[in-house]
Amino acid sequence: MNEGFSPCGRLFLEGTRYTPMDIYWLEQTESDVPANNDWLSLREATVLAALRFLKRRSDWRLGRWTAKQALAACLNLPTDLLALADLEIRAASSGAPEVFLHGDPADIAISLSHRAGTALCTLGPHGRNFGCDLEMVEPRSAAFVDDYFTAAEKALIADTSPSGLPLLLALLWSGKESALKALRVGLRLDTRCMSVSPGHTVPPHPYASLGLAADSGGWYPLCVRYSSTQTFSGWWRLETDLVRTVVSDAPLHAPMSALNATTASALLA
Ligand SMILES: CC(C)(COP(=O)(O)OP(=O)(O)OC[C@H]1O[C@@H](n2cnc3c(N)ncnc32)[C@H](O)[C@@H]1OP(=O)(O)O)[C@@H](O)C(=O)NCCC(=O)NCCS
C-alpha cells in the first residue's frame, strides 16, 4: 500500500478527523467497450435509449463500462457480460453516480469522468466525499482565465511560463471539477468559490520531463481550498494529453490501480 498522502491532507490529520483513505482508479477507452449492451441492466438500457445525442450516449456507455470494470475488480465480481448487468450505476437527482448490486444500494462509492474517448472511475468507501475528473491539456483563452479562476490561481498562472500554461490550466480546472463532484453539486457553484494549488511544481513541456514519481505511481499532490472550514486534498497525474485529478474532504493515499485491489475489504473496511 502506498504510504504517501497529499500534504494538505495533513491538515485533517492534525485534528484526527479522519484516517487517510484508500482510493482506487481505473481507466478505459472507447475501444474497450463491447458493441452490444448485454452488460447493461434493464434500467440502464432504458436510460441509454432516452439519450438523444450520439456523443452523450457514447460517453455514458464508456463511463458505465469503466465503472463496472473497476467495481468488478475491487469487489472480486465476475466480469462476464451478464454478471456485469447485475451491477448498476444510477444517477442521483444531482447527477452523481450511485452503485447498486442486484438492485440494492452497494456499500461503495464512485466518481466518474469521461473525456475524449477515455473514462476514469475512482472508487472509495461508501459515505466518503470524493470526486475525480479528466481534463485535456490544450490551449485556453485569456477570457477563460478571467472568468473562472480566483486571484490566487491567477497569480500562479501569471508566474507560469507560456509553455507550462496548458498543463497548469487543465490541472486547476480539473481540480475544481473534482471538488465540485465531491460536493455533489457540479457546475451549479461558481468555480471561483474554490482555489486549487498543486503541491508540486508544475513543470513546463515536454511532459516527458515530468518523470513519474516511483513512490506515488505518477500521482502528485493537490489542494483545493473551498472555504475557511473546508479543504479538499488530492492528487493529480498526467498521461498522454490528459490530466486526472482526484480529491476528497478527507486525506487520501495516492490513488491505487483498481487492478491491484486484492479484496473488497480494502474498500469496505
Ligand atoms: C458534474 C459536472 C461538473 C461534470 O461535467 P463534465 O466535466 O462535463 O463531465 P465529466 O465527464 O467530467 O463528468 C461527468 C460525470 O460526472 C458525474 N456527475 C454529474 N453530476 C454530478 C454531481 N452533481 N456530483 C458528482 N458527480 C456528478 C456523472 O457520473 C457524470 O457522468 P454520467 O452522467 O455519464 O454518469 C457537470 O455535469 C455538472 O456541473 N453537473 C451539474 C449541473 C447540471 O446538472 N447541469 C444540468 C445537467 S442535466
The ligand as a Gaussian input file, in Angstrom:
#p B3LYP/6-31G(d) Opt

LIG

0 1
 C      -20.509000      17.385000     -12.676000
 C      -20.092000      18.174000     -13.905000
 C      -19.259000      19.371000     -13.457000
 C      -19.256000      17.258000     -14.812000
 O      -19.121000      17.815000     -16.062000
 P      -18.043000      17.417000     -17.168000
 O      -16.683000      17.814000     -16.749000
 O      -18.551000      17.963000     -18.428000
 O      -18.136000      15.859000     -17.305000
 P      -17.267000      14.673000     -16.710000
 O      -17.212000      13.666000     -17.802000
 O      -16.004000      15.073000     -16.080000
 O      -18.210000      14.115000     -15.547000
 C      -19.471000      13.642000     -15.863000
 C      -19.883000      12.697000     -14.760000
 O      -19.904000      13.386000     -13.508000
 C      -20.863000      12.740000     -12.687000
 N      -21.709000      13.783000     -12.117000
 C      -22.683000      14.507000     -12.719000
 N      -23.243000      15.361000     -11.845000
 C      -22.605000      15.179000     -10.675000
 C      -22.741000      15.755000      -9.384000
 N      -23.648000      16.702000      -9.134000
 N      -21.914000      15.342000      -8.419000
 C      -20.994000      14.364000      -8.631000
 N      -20.825000      13.761000      -9.843000
 C      -21.628000      14.177000     -10.842000
 C      -21.672000      11.782000     -13.566000
 O      -21.249000      10.449000     -13.309000
 C      -21.281000      12.210000     -14.956000
 O      -21.246000      11.169000     -15.917000
 P      -22.582000      10.429000     -16.385000
 O      -23.653000      11.466000     -16.439000
 O      -22.244000       9.817000     -17.682000
 O      -22.848000       9.414000     -15.285000
 C      -21.326000      18.696000     -14.691000
 O      -22.017000      17.589000     -15.220000
 C      -22.264000      19.467000     -13.825000
 O      -21.984000      20.571000     -13.446000
 N      -23.406000      18.917000     -13.466000
 C      -24.317000      19.571000     -12.544000
 C      -25.116000      20.649000     -13.256000
 C      -26.214000      20.036000     -14.008000
 O      -26.836000      19.120000     -13.552000
 N      -26.485000      20.551000     -15.192000
 C      -27.537000      20.057000     -15.993000
 C      -27.368000      18.637000     -16.379000
 S      -28.933000      17.978000     -16.835000

